[in-house]
Amino acid sequence: MRTMRWTTKVSGLHLLLCAALVASAACSAEDTSGNAGGFGGTDVGGGLGGGAGDWNSGGADSSAGADAGGGSGLPPEQEKEVDFGAPEGSPNFVYVPVKDADNIVKVAGSSLDVTLIEVGDRPTVVKAVPGEDAVLVISSGTDELAIVRSAAGQDDTVTLVPILPHCNAIAVSPDGEWATVWYDHARAGKGDPVGSFQAVTLVPLTEAAPAPRTLSVGFRPRQVQFTADGKQALVVTDDGVSRVDLATATDGAIVPPVAIDPNPLNKPADREVQTTPDGRWALVRQSGLAGLYAIYLPTGALVEVKMSSVPTDLDLDPSGTMALAVLRESAEVAIVPLPEAATPTLPVDKLSVAPLVAGLASITDDGKTAILYSSVAGVESVAALDLPTRKLVAVPLRKTVDYVWLAAGSRTAVLVHKPADGPLHNVDETEAFVDDSQGYTLFDLDTGYTKLVLTAAAPGGIAASALPKRAWILLPDPADQDHRVQAVTLSNLLVQELTLPSRPEYVRPLDAAGVVAVSQQHPTGRMTFFDAADGSAKTVTGFELNGLVK
């Protein structure tokens, strides 16, 4: 089958709608900086600072109310996969798909200029290219991938590449040179057309006329992980890991998966697969297995790493030299060093975390700390494990953790909570009020200090601006009357609250432009841009009316 490639160039249609649609008054650029004042250091956090106990020396006591056996009989852990969806932000622009048309909207963070970019029919998925003013767009109506590149003062360029039918997922290599596109059944909506369960499209992004490669892989691709050197794409499927050599991949090639289970007939109800950045190892945690499988991908050699109970979570440090498994039932964590060469056995360093109830872990991007926690209702504790020294410091919390959010380059974790009855819910009015409230805890990993911030609404999307380093947390009001966004300065834990004109949906930092974009629900589109340094805000409304302009 021949594949056709073509490139189009979009003329500079800059539609700052205050001018373009003045007759209908459909757009406004509003200075909303007065809504909550500037970033003068005002603290609305309601801090309940907590000290830390060194559990290696018999410090703090657990507030979980569970036995020291690590939570035997407790419900399963729920590790939340946080995916805040479209639109996508680049260093200078934010891109929004117009699903019922054939275009996306680009808004410049510095000028608020609005540009309509024509792509394929019915754009559905947008993915940013790391570090570039560029996005990839899947158009479901024409089964194309649009490579959109932008630059200040220049026309946007759009390159259209044919892909497999009905794709709905994109992964981009860290160097921005390759993309893999596939159909993920877990992301499909009811009634959506079904794509291939055993094929992916590989697209070279830097070629002038990209030649897509369709590859046959294992059954049901679930994720694609690129190696740090940009040489391989690792397609994780139900059958194993298909290793794609990007330099030699050809259209129509079959890439059999490397097996990740010694029993090919095994179908575990729960399975987690992690691959190391160098592409040497795949680590597998699955239901019914008291331990891990470690597969040396270049040869397919499999090592069973036995442990005292079934792991409830698996994480790798950023360097890929160590795997960490959380063993809730036996109240342990197991650390497994990963060598560069194949080996018939792997050592296990086990650490007791009793009496902490911990079934999940998150590792910081500097590889220094693992945060241990549980999502089980009523568990109100967390711990920081220093990975180089193996020192465990536990901290009591005031609420149950829903999920942990970590900003790149920060030593402050955001522990997002959910309402749940705690141990003292029925005997203390303040405890009951806190348990029933929404909120999050700021956890300083270097000092063990925690600060509880109660909120009027459940935290929604979260993103971090680079300079200054702040977490931006959306708070959509269930009554649809008083929507807010909180900006948390991660260095000093001060919280500033700002108002929004309508219900927030997504938050995207545009670091080169120095702003943070918050898209909102509105019949014709609305986006507020906050200055990352002082919190002043301007709002653009009506940009999706561009979809009606022909």
Summary of the structure (lengths in Angstrom):
residues: 550
radius of gyration: 24.5
end to end distance: 34.5
largest distance: 74.2
contacts: 1898
relative contact order: 0.15
helix: 5%
strand: 42%
